[in-house]
Every structure is written in C-alpha cells, then in structure tokens.
Amino acid sequence: MSDPTNPAARAQSGWRYYGWWGIVLATLFFILVTNGLTIGGIQAFDPHLLAALSIERAPLKLGDAIQLGTAAIFTLLTGWAADRFGVRPVMTVGVLLLSASFYGLSHVETVGGLYALRFVMGLGLAGAGLAVCVVIVSRWYISRRGLALGLMLAGTSLGSGILPSIFTRLIEAHDWRQAALYGAAAPLLLLPVIWFAIREWPARLGLAPYGGAAAQAAALAGPELSYRDIVARREFWLIGTAAFATFYSILAVSNNLFLHSKDLGFAPQESAALFVPLFIMGLVGKVVSGVLSDMLGRKRVWILSLLLMLAGALLLATLQKSLVMPAIALFGFGWGGNYSLLQATAADAFGSRALGRVMGALTVLDAGGGALGPWVTSLLYDRYGSYSSAFGLVCVLIAVSILLAASLRIRPPHGVGTAVTAA
C-alpha cells in the first residue's frame, strides 16, 4: 500500500490523481458558488428591484453591464496578480468582495447604490471567477485538459441552474432583502476550499501535470508572454472575438430569461425553473464536449457546439411559448460546449506559463460582450416592446462566431516542439 504522506507515492495518473478529486472538484464547487450567484441567482431579484427602485428594464440591466464590464477590466489586474503572487490571495479577496456586495444588496435603496454594488460584485468576480479557475486547472493538465476544464466548468451550469430557483423560494418564504443576506453568506463557504484544497502547481505536491513530466516541459517552454505579445497573435483575436460574441449571446438570453418568460405568461417558479434546462444542458455540453474534443479535436467539436447554440437561438427568436423549452435546451447544450472549448483552445494556443495574463486579456473581450448583452437586449426591448430584434442579433453574433472558429489554426507556443492541433 502506498504511503499517502510521501509525495512520491501519490498517483501520477488515473482517477486517484489529485488533480481530479482535488483541483477539479474544488474549482467546480468554487465557480458553482461565485458564477452561480452573480450570473444566475441574481436574476431572481430582477422583478423586485424593478418595483423597489421604480425603474425600467434597461436601467436595471445596466447594473449587469457594470458588473461584467468591471470584471473584464480588472481581470487584467487579477491575471497579472495570479501569475505574480499566486491565485489563493487573489481568490480570497474576490470571495470577500462578493460577500460584501450581496450584503449591500440587502440594503440598497437607490439606482446609484445598485450600480455601486454591481461594481463591487464585478471586482469580486474578477478575483474569484472563471479566469483564475481556468489558470489553476490548466496548470495541472496537459493531456485530458479538455475533459478537466469541461468538468470544472460544469460548476457554472450547476450554480446558474439551481440558484435562481433557490433564491426564488427564499424570496417567497421571506423577502428579497433577507434572501440577499443568505447570498452574502454563501461565498464565505469558499474560504476553506481556497486555503486547504487549492494548490497552484502540481510540483508543490511532488506531482507532474497530468500527462507526465515531458508534457510539463513542453507546456512551459518558450519565453514569458507580455500583454503586447498576446494581443499580437492572430489566435488571440479569433478566440477573443468569438468569446465576445458568444458571451454576449448567453448573457443576453440568460439575464433576460426571467423577465421574458414572465412576459410569455410563466409563473415566477416556472420562470426560475427554466434556468434548470438552460444550465444543466450547459453542464452536459461542457462535459461531453470535453470528452469529444480530446478524441476528435477542439475545432470540430467547437463548431458543432456553436451550430447547436444557433439552432436554439433561432427557436427562441420566434417568441413562441411552446418553443421556449427546446430552444433553451439546445442553446444551453451548445453554449456549454462553446464555453469549455474556448478555455481549452486558449490554453492550447498559448501554453501554461503566462496563462494568467492570457485569460486576463481574453476576459476583457468575453466579459465585455457579456456586459453588453443584457443591457443592449433590454434597450431593444424597451424600444420595440419585445425581444424579437434582440434575439435576432444573438443569432447573427453566433453565426459570426462559427466563421471565426472555422478560420482558427492553432500553432504551438514558442519553443514547443510538438504541434498542438485544434482540428
């Protein structure tokens, strides 16, 4: 029997490898809470904030734009800080800011106060959101990276699918301000995860990245990349523009789904329940695409995911109540695959050494798209009285993303002898 206290005795491969049951599981739970609260759960408060603050949808959704725009800008800083000081201090600050923002939400009285809180929420998401978790998992995996990222990213789907229903029930049982206080407590559960489960580099436990020491040497080969080096790469703009368009699309739909379904005649609990197929199908899409991409290649599976996402968007644009369920199921499955493969493709294209900066730069684009999606969609609703033109724009953006994915060619990071293919 192996000695668990001896680093050399730890499993270097297989499901006993710490990366699977430690890193992937820990980061899955982490983003289940952080992304689930800020992307999914927050939507349950929308009807109550509209009434309490006496505002229309566009001013309300400007808060979403502020949150995601702040996350986009400050992820540049947190990406640099994660590379320079380590991910755990960055994650800790992010978690504390998220807790503070939900506490403030329980006391908000003005639109200006709401915007200030969404700014703080964006700062928290920059430190404790997707980008930093992608950095951690990518450092632990060379082979099977697609599956590892797909499993980790399933946390966003679980959180965004489950938390709207939980908050809707809490609001009905108590009130929306008390429900926000429960939201403030949730991020604090992550502090033990950060300090007792997260390990940035496999070497800290006497391990190599999954795939072996040779793969580690290849992944870390080449010079450090500055932000100037990163944005000079064609791959950055193809991946980043596709990320902008698809993050715009998913958040345009998900952040208006509660209100859109209410317009179609759904009861509050029915509206909250729609997030389950949207994000649970996203979970399935992330895991399935991760498995398939390791077998068939990133590019083929990415394009297929985008086609499914487009099919769902086209159904949603009909504004037919009977088509909402199949529309969001297709949209969610396609989004899940796209979400996972964007991260894996970026890691393939740039390697792991400067991945904190790479993810920071990409997050400016994807979170920028995500910031605009809910707000522009609500502006179009306020102007035209329906979501028809807004969902039509989503269809166009996904079609553009398909063309961008089709034109992508991955070349290995500088100094790596073996090409990494996305085809």
N, C-alpha and C positions, 0 to 999 in steps of 0.2 A: 504493500500500500504506500502511496506517495505521501510525503510529508508536506502538509499544507503550509507550514511555516517556512519552508525552503523555497525561495523564488525559482530555483532551477527545476523544482518538481512540479510547478504549475503547468497546466495544459497549454501547449503552444498552438493547438488546433482543435477542431471539433467543438461540440456544444459545451464542453467544460471550460473552454477558453474564456477568460474573464471579460473579454470584450462583449460576448453575447449576454451573459447573465448579469454582468455588472454595468458596463458602459451603455450598451444599447437599451437595456431595461431602465437604467437610471435616467437617461436623456429622454426616453419615451415618456416617462412619468413627468419629467420636468416640463416639456413643452405641452403635455396634456393640460397642465395647470396654467402655464403662462399664456400660451396661444389660445387655449380654450376660454380663458377669462376675457381676453382682450379682443378676440375675433368673433367668437360665438356667444359666450354668455352675456356680454354687454348688450347684445341686440334685444334681449328680453326687457330691458329698461326703456326702449325707444318710445312705446306709446305713453308711458308715464312721464317721461321727460318732455314730450311734446305738450302734454296737458299742463304739467307743473310749471314749465317755462313759457308757455303760450307762444310757441314758435312753429314755423312750417318745417317741412322735411329737409330742405336744402340747408338752412342754418344748423339743424341738428346734425346732419351728416358732414358738415364742415368740421365738426369735432372728430369724426373718423379720419378725415384728411389730415388734421393737425396731428393726431396720434401717429399715424403711419408715416407722414412726412417727417416728423421728428425722429422716429425710429430709423428712417432711411438716412438722414443726415448724420445722426450720432452713432450709427453703426460703423461709420468710417473710423470714429474715435475708439469705439469699443473693440473693433477688429484689430487696430494697432495695439491697444492696451492688452488684449488677449495674447498677442504674439510677444509683447514686451514683458508683461508682468504675470501672465498666466490667466486662465479662464475663471478660476474659482473666486478671486476677489471681484472680478467684473460681474459674475453671476450673482454674487451676494448683494452687491449694490443694486443691481437690477430688480431682484426679488423684493428688497425693502422699498424701493420706489413704487413698485406695483401695489404692494400692500397699502402704502400711504395714499395712492391715488384712489383706490376703492373706498378707503375710509373717508376721503374728501368727498367722494360721490354721494355718500350717505347724508351729507350736509349741504350740498350745492343748492343755491337759491337763484343764481343768475346765469345767463348765457356766457358771460365773460368768465365766471367761475368754472363753468363746464369746460370751456376751452383751455383754461389753465390746467385743469385736472387731466384732460386728454394729452396735453403737452407732457406732463409728468409721467403719464402712462406710456407715452412714446419713449421717453428716456428709459423707463424700466424695461420696455420690450427690446430696446437696443442692447441692453446688457444681459437680458435673461430670455431672449427669444431664439428664433431659428438659427441665426448665423453662428452663434457660439456653439450650439449643439452640433451643427454640421462640421465645424472645425474639430471638435473632440472626436466624433465618430470617424471622420476621415483619417485622423492620425492613427487610429487603431486598426484600420483596414486598408489593405491594398487589393488582394483578391477578396471576392464576396462583398465588395464595398457597396454595390447596388442593393443587395439584399439587406445589409446592415442599415443603410440610410433609409430604405423603404420601411423597415420595421420601426426605426426611430421616429420617422415622420408620421407613422400611424398615430402617434400621440396627438398630433394636431387635429386629426379627424375624430378621434375619441372625445377629446375635450370639446371641440366645437359642435359635435353631435349631441353630446349628453348635457352639457352645462346650460344651454338655453331652456331645456325642459326643467332642470333642477331649479334655476332661478325663477322661472315662471311659477312653479309650485310654491317657492319661498315667498314670492311677491303676493300670491293669492292667500297664503296662510298668515302672513304678517303684513308687511307693506314693502314698497320698493326701497325705501331708505334702510330698513332693517336688513333686507336681502343684500344690499351693498356692503353692510358691515360683515356679513358672512363671507362675501367676496374678499374683503380685506384680510381675513384670517387665512384664507386658502394659500397664498404664496408663502407664508411663514412655514408651512409644512415642507418646503423645499430646502430649507437651510441644512438639515441633517443630510439630505441627499448630496448637496454640494460638497460638504466637508468630509463625509465618510464613504461615499461611493465613487465620486468623480475622480479619475486620475487622467491627467492630460496626455501622458505619453506611456506606451507600454513598457519602455525601459525602466520606468520608476518601480515597476513590479518585477523586473527581471525578465520581461517578455519582449518579443518582437511583434511588429504589426502582423495581423492575420495574413498569411501568405509567405512569411519567412523573412529572415534577415536580408537575403538578397533583394527581395522586393522592397524592403525598407531603404536599402542603399539607393535603389533606382528612384524611389519616390522622392527622396530628399536630395537627389543630385541637382547640380546646377546652382547658380547664384541666387541670393535673395532677390525677390521682385519688389521694386518700389511701386507706388501707385501709378507713376508715369509709365513704367514697364507694362503694367497690367492693362491700362487703357490703350496702349499702343497695339495690342493684339487684336486681330480680326475676330478671334473666337469670343473675346470679351463682349464685343458689340452685338454679335449674333445671339449669344446666350442671354445677354443683358436686355436686349430689346424684346426678345421672346418672353423673358421674365416680366418685363414691364407690362406687356400686353395681356399676359395670362393672369398675373396678379390683379391687374385692373379688372379683368373679367370675373374672377372668382369673388372678389370683394364687392364688385358692383352687384352681383347676384345675391351673395350670402348676406350682405349688410342691408339689403332692401327686401329680403325674402319675407321677413316677419310682417312688414307693412304691406307688401304686395299680396301676400296670401290673405291678409285681413281685408283688402280691397275685393278679393275674389269671393269672400264670404266664409272664410275659415274662422273657427272659434280660436281664442288665444292658445289653448292647449293643442289644438290641431296645427296651428301655425308653428308652435315650438317643436312639435313632433316632426315637422318637415325637415328639420336640421339633421334628424337621425339618418334617413336615407342619403341625404346630400353628403354628409361627412363620413358615415360608415362605409358607403360605397367608395368614398375617397380613401379610406383606410385600406379597403380591399385592393383598390387600384395601386396604392403605394407598394404593398407587399407583392402583388402579382407582377407589377412592372419591374420591381427589384429582382425577382427571380428570373423573369424572362430576359431582362437586359443583360444579365450575366451570361445567359446562354445564346441569345440572338443578337446582342449588341444594343447599345444605348439608342442609336439613331432610329432604327426601325420601330422599336417599342415606343419611343417618344412620339413619333409621327402618328402611330396608331392611337395613342392616348389623346393627342390633340384632335384627331378626327372624331373620337367619341365625345369629347368635350364640345366640339362644334355641333354635333347632332343634337345634344341636349340643349344647347343654346337656341338652336333653330326651333325646337319644340316649345321652349319657354317663351320665345318671341311671339307665338300665336296668341298668348294671353288666355288660353283655354284652361279652365279649372281642371277638366278631366285629364289634361296632359301634364299637369304640374309634377305628379309623382314620377312618371317615366322620364320626364325632362331632367329633373334634378338627380335621378339615379344615374343616367348616362353622363350628365355634366360632372357629377361628383366622381364617378369612376375615372373618367378621362382626366379630371383635374388631379386626382391622386397620382396617376402615373406621371403626368407632366411635372408635378411638384417634386417628386422623388428624383426624376431623371435630370431636372435642371441642376440639382445639387451634385449628383454623381458626375454629370458631364463636366461641370466646372472643376471638380477635383481631378478628373482625368486630364483636363486640358492644362492645368497649372501646377499639379503636384501638391504636396502637403506642406512644404517648408514655409511658404508665405500665404497659406490658405486663409488665415485670419484677415489679411488685407484684401485678398481676392473676394471673400464673402462680404466684407465691408463695402467694397466698390460695387459689387453686384446688388447689394441690398439697397443702395441709393436708387437704382433703377427699379427693382421689383417692388420695394416699399413705396417708391414714388408713384408707380402705377396703381398700387393698392390704395394709396392715399386719394388719388383722383377718382377711382372707380365709384365708391359710394356717393361721393359728393356730386360728380357730374351726372350720375344716374338720377339722383334726387332733383338736381336742377332741371333736367329734361322732363322729369315727372311734373314738377311744379309748373313748367311752361306749357306742356301739352296735355296734362291731365291723365296720362297713362304711361306705362313703361315700354310701350311698343318701340319707339325710336331708340330708347336707351338699350334695350336688349338687342336691337338690330346692330347697334355699334359694337356690342360684345361679339356678335357673330363675325363682323369684319375683322376685329382685332385677333380673334383666334385663327381665322384664315391666314392672316399675315404671319402669325407665329408658325404655322405649318410650312410656309415658304421659307422662313428663316431656318427652321430645323432641317429642312431638306438640303439647304446650301451649306450646312456646317461640316467641316472636316477637322478632326482633332489631330494635332501634331503633339508629340510628347514634349514635356517640359525640357528646357535646355539642359543637356548633359545626360539625358536618359537614353540608353542605347536601344531599348525595345519600344517600338511604336505602340501607342495606345489607340485603338480604333473605336470609333463611335458607330460604325456602320454595322 
